[in-house]
Amino acid sequence: MDPGCVESNTCQRSSCRSVKSPSYQRFTDCYKRLYQLQPEMTQKIYDKFITQLQTSVQEEISEIKAEGNLEAVLNTLDRIVEEGKDHTELAWRPSGIPEEDVRSAMVPYFLQQRDALQRRVHRQEAENRQLAEAVLAGRQRVEELQQQGQAQQQAWQALRREQKELVGVLGEPE
């Protein structure tokens, strides 16, 4: 028997098993309302779906075989499966409710951004308090210097008056 034929038969059997694994019961669970109203129609739709799925899978396999890289693709698939065994956490899957999916993805990001912004605001507020204290200290220093200046001016004016009085008492120089 030709090895290519064995490979082809193996792929066909494998794809048939894979395609048929989604049971009719699971299919009807997804389309309960249709199944309740028209069970025969639901069976026909399921059969058509499985047939088209098998055809699609067979076409993909034929395409890969025609490209000649089936072994490489299967090795890659084996590697992906092996890597997946190490992951104990479940992969993210959409819930079917877009609002919840977006919320579950975006809320942690927004909370992280909020926390970062709050830390930035606290730092900025602390810096602003320090600057306000520095401004107040500067204003107090300016006020002290103004008072010293006024005191010196008053002392100078008093000294000047005394000098004039002294000159007036002693008489003006001739």
Protein Blocks (a to p, Z undefined) as FASTA:
>chain_A
ZZklmmmmmmmmmmmmmmmmpcfklmmmmmmmlmmmmmmlmmmmmmmmmmmmmmmmmmmm
mmmmmnopmmmmmmmmmmmmmmmmmpmbdcdddehiaklmmmmmmmmmmmmmmmmmmmmm
mmmmmmmmmmmmmmmmmmmmmmmmmmmmmmmmmmmmmmmmmmmmmmmmnopaZZ
